[in-house]
Amino acid sequence: MNLEQRDGDDAVAWVRTANARWLVHHGLREDAADYLDHLAAVDPGRLKRSCDIARSMVQRCGSASDPKPWFYAGLFSLATAEEGRRFLAGHKFTRMAIPEMAEALGSDFTPDRVGEATWALIECIRAALEEVAGVCGGSRAREHGAD
């Protein structure tokens, strides 16, 4: 499947297609699909913004990197703590890659308990989220009216 991104593509459709095609563990595909459906029902504007962020994160990761951790961190970057508990319960890496989720939900997934390369990836994703979405330890783009 070609997941090439073009200007003007519908971000929500692109995200749904990517999520449906990728092989991921522990039910992440299903949890992400449920989250997309949830956002479509309760906050369509945040759904579009979350999908835009997910696409931007995939562009940021580069071709040498697996895009899935970047994609899912972007997709869930605007989730509330309650949504994180509901949709990211079994997904430690994604929770830790999003500073607010890590803070709100906690985890034993800490620098001293994971490999150096894993923690470096978390830090790279966090830095990209800050640039793309303004997500950083307590402030979110959506809370400041960004769209």
Beta strands, then each sheet from edge to edge (+ up, - down):
end
